[in-house]
């Protein structure tokens, strides 16, 4: 299982086998070159469970081409919900949301085949509906992503996005890889990244939340210390704390040139400064 978690301006990529942390990598965001640092250090596994990030998908395709990829069911549901909401207005939306929820109930290949049949029926039933177009007219709101020069757009763009999501998952065999490999592996295979997000990711975030205020370098070292303790063969903690960590030199503040110094203002009383008894209207006292 591969996933990334963010804190401050850093992203921490973590690889786990479901029980132990295998590897991690610091980066600014989840991208192909960052994931490649982990993938290059390990032989290709039989199954990779991911959240569907494009950078990770590209890195796996390049460095682990033999590995089967399973898209996390929880992230599939999150993506579909973003397009349909939890209370879809249209019947097509209600049906595809129900089909997405049904993924979590599948336990064997036969149930998976029935689900694929139900999805194919959904596509066939709503095919003409999803081809409906809206034409630019006065008073018609144009979606932000539609160029001004385009005279029309598909009416049900969100549902078409859901259809494109499932078509891609089915085409690349990322929907039921955990079931197709199960007969060859004598243990249950994961279909979500939840064990990683609920264990290692949560542990790192809890550590940083409880010790708020640590400098960035200190926070990163603390997170690495924690992740090392979650590996199958953790190192001796004192081997991670080297001599230069005991009393690091204080960072010198940057010195920036300021404006030219002006005249020095003293604190003594001076008539030249205008300090004195004022005469005229401003100095009069009203009766």
N, C-alpha and C positions, 0 to 999 in steps of 0.2 A: 504494500500500500504506500502510495506517494501523495504527499499533500504539503501545502505551505501555509504558514501562519505569519501574521504581521504584527509588529510593535514598533512604535516610534517611526523612524524612516527606514527600518530594516525589514527584510523578509527572511524567514528561516524555513528552509526546505527540509523535510524529514522523510526518511524511508524506514519502514518497519515491516516485519513479517507477521504482524498481528499479536506478537508476544513481546518481542524485544526491538529496541531501536537498532537499526543496522548502520545508518549513516545520516549525516546532515550537511547542509551547505548554506552559508550566508550569501545574500544577494540583495539587490534593491527591489526586485519584483520577480514574479514567476515568469521566466522566459527560457527559451530553448537552451541558450549557452549556459545558464545557471544549472538547469536540470542535468545537462550533459556531464557536469563535473561529478555528479553522483553515479550516473549510469555507466560512465567509463571506468569506474572503480569496481564494478561488480559484474559478474557474468549474468547473462539474460535469464530471468526466471520463467517458469511456465505461464504464470498469470500475473498481470499488473492491474491493480484497481486504482482508478484515477477519478478526479472530479470533472474531467473534461476540458481542462485548460489547453489552449492551442499550443502554447510553448512546450508543455509536457508531452502532448500528443506528438509533436514534431520530433522531439528528442527521442522518445521511445521508438518511433518509426525508423529513425536513423541508427540508433545504437543498439536497440533490442528488437530487430525486425522479426525474430522468431517468436517473440512473446505474444500471447493473447492478451488483449486489453478488455477489461470489464469496466464499463462506466458505472459510477456510483449511483444507486437507485435514489438515494436521498437528494443528490444534486439534480438528477433528472426531474424529480418531483418539484424541486425548487424552480427549475427553469420553466416547467409547464405552468406552475402557479403564477409566475411572473406575467405570463401572457394571458392566462384565463381568469385570474383571481380565484379565490376560494368559493365564490358565488357567481359563476358565469351566467350571463343573461341569455345566451343562445343555447339551444339544445345540443348543437355540435360541441360546444365548449364543455357542457356538463358531461357528455359522454366520454370525451377524451380525458377529462380529469378523473373520471371513475376508472377508466382503463389504466391510467398512470398509477392510481392508488392500488389497483389489483396486482401490480408488479410485485409488491412486497409479500403477497400471499402465495406466490408460485414456489413450489417445492420440488418439482421434477420436470423432466423433458416433456411429458404428455401435457402437463398444464401449460408449459411454455408454448407448445404447438397450438393449443386452444387459444391462448392469448394472441398469438400472431394471426390466427384466423379472425378473431374478433377485431383486431386492428385493421386488417385488410377490408373487412366489411364496413368499418367506419369510414375509411378512405373512399370506398366505392359509393357509399350512401351520400356523402357530402362533397363529392368531386365537383359537381356543377355549382353547388353553393359556394365553394371556395374560389370559383372562377369569376364570380361577380365583380364588376368594376364600378368605381365611382368616378364621375367626370367632373372636371373643374367648372364650377358655375358660381355665380354671385351668391354669397351666403353659405357656400360649402367650405367647411374647414379643411385645409390642406395639411396632411401630416408633415412634421418638420423634416423628415428624411426624404420626402418627395421633392425633386427639383422643381423650380418654378416653371421651367419650360415644358415639363411633362403634362399633357392634357388629362391624364387619367391615372388611377392607381387601383390596386386590388382592395376591395371593400373590407375583407376579413383578413387583414394582414397578420394579425397576431396568431390566428388559427393556422394560417399557412406556415408561420414560423414553427409552430408545434409540429405540424406535419413534416417539415423539413428536418427537424430534430430527430424524429423517430425514423424517418427514411435513412438518415445518415447512420444511426445506430444499427439498424438492421443490415444495411449494405456492408458496413465494416465489421459486422458480427461482434459488436460490443455490448449487446443486450443480454445474452445468455451464455457468455463464455464460462462463467462460474459453474454452470450446469453441464456444459459440453465436456469440460475437463474433469468433472467429478468422478466418472468411472475409472479414470487412470490414476487418481490420487486418493489415498485411503484416509481422507479427513475432510471435514466440511470446508468449503471454500467461501471466502467473503464476497459479498456483492455490494458493499458500501465501504466508505472510508471512515465510518463512524467510530470503529475501535481506535483509530489513530487520532481523530479529532477529539474524542471524549477522554482519551488517556494522555498521550504525550503532548498534544497541542494545549490541552487544558492545563496540564501540569506546568508548562512553561509560562502560560499567561497568569496562572495563580501565583507563581514565584515572582514574576515581575510586578504584579499588582500589590503583593504583600511587602515588597521592598521597593516601593516607589521612590524616585529620587536618585537612584544609582546613575552614575555617568554611563554613557553608551558602552564604553569598553568594559566596564565592570559588569553591566547587565548582560552583555554577550558572553563574558566568561562564566557568569553564574548559570546562564542557560546551557552552555556547553557542559558544565559540571553536572547539571541535572540530567542531561541527555546521556552522558557517559554512565551515570549510575543506573540508567534504564537499559543498557546493553546487556548481552548475555554474559560478557566477561568484563565487568567494570574495572577500571584501573584504581590503584590506590589513590585516594583523594589528594594526599600530600604530594604525589608526583605531578599533579596538575598545578600546584601552587609553587612556582619557581621563585628564586631569590628576588628577581626584579619585580615580582608582584607584592612582596612583603611591604615595601615602602616606596611606591613609585614616586618619582620626582614631581613636584607640583607643576602644572601647566602654566607657562608664562603668559600673562594677558597680552594681547596684541596692542601695540602702541601706535596710535594714529595721530598724525600731525593736526594740531588745532589751530585756531585763528591767532593772528598776531596779538600779543598782549597789549591792552590799552592802558590808560593812566590808572595808577593805583589810587583807590578811594580810601581815605583814612576815616577814622571814627571821631576825630576831634571836631570841636565846634569852630565854624569859620563863617565870617561875614561874607566872604566871596561866594560861598555856596548858596547864598540867599537865605541863610538861617538867621532869623532875627525878628524883631517886632515889625509887623507889616502895618503900613499906614494906608490911608485911603479907604474906599468903601469895603474892600475885602477884610479890612482889619477892624471895622466898626462893630460895636456891640449893639444889637437891637434892644430897645427898652422893653 
